[in-house]
């Protein structure tokens, strides 16, 4: 069974979050307004896709997707994605985007197999914070420094 359009509410998480067992915790990073397509089997969530509508660009962004290991390669994610496409088309949306970790070859292979195409490469740069002397404070959201 696929459950759809479950709205995430930070103060009252959707019931199926509680049905996850093991090392899965998907609360992190979900904002208010995110929705979920979940695959259920015998009352247990076996997979999910979280998505958010972006008005600028008129598309859905897949934030997270997961299928329990024992149910992978059995069409669960594809079924959830097809359900998301139904929701998208009902809302006159013709584009769904997501990012895939460069090391996640199975998801890249799956994405290509269902007709998805890469549209850009994302780069990341991580640098430790510089030492700040006691006489300086960093102005938030600015490269300027002020001296105290």
Secondary structure as GFF3:
##gff-version 3
##sequence-region A 1 148
A	DSSP	beta_strand	2	7	.	.	.	ID=ss1
A	DSSP	three_ten_helix	15	19	.	.	.	ID=ss2
A	DSSP	beta_strand	35	41	.	.	.	ID=ss3
A	DSSP	beta_strand	44	54	.	.	.	ID=ss4
A	DSSP	beta_strand	59	67	.	.	.	ID=ss5
A	DSSP	three_ten_helix	69	71	.	.	.	ID=ss6
A	DSSP	alpha_helix	76	90	.	.	.	ID=ss7
A	DSSP	beta_strand	96	98	.	.	.	ID=ss8
A	DSSP	alpha_helix	105	113	.	.	.	ID=ss9
A	DSSP	beta_strand	136	138	.	.	.	ID=ss10
A	DSSP	beta_strand	145	147	.	.	.	ID=ss11
###
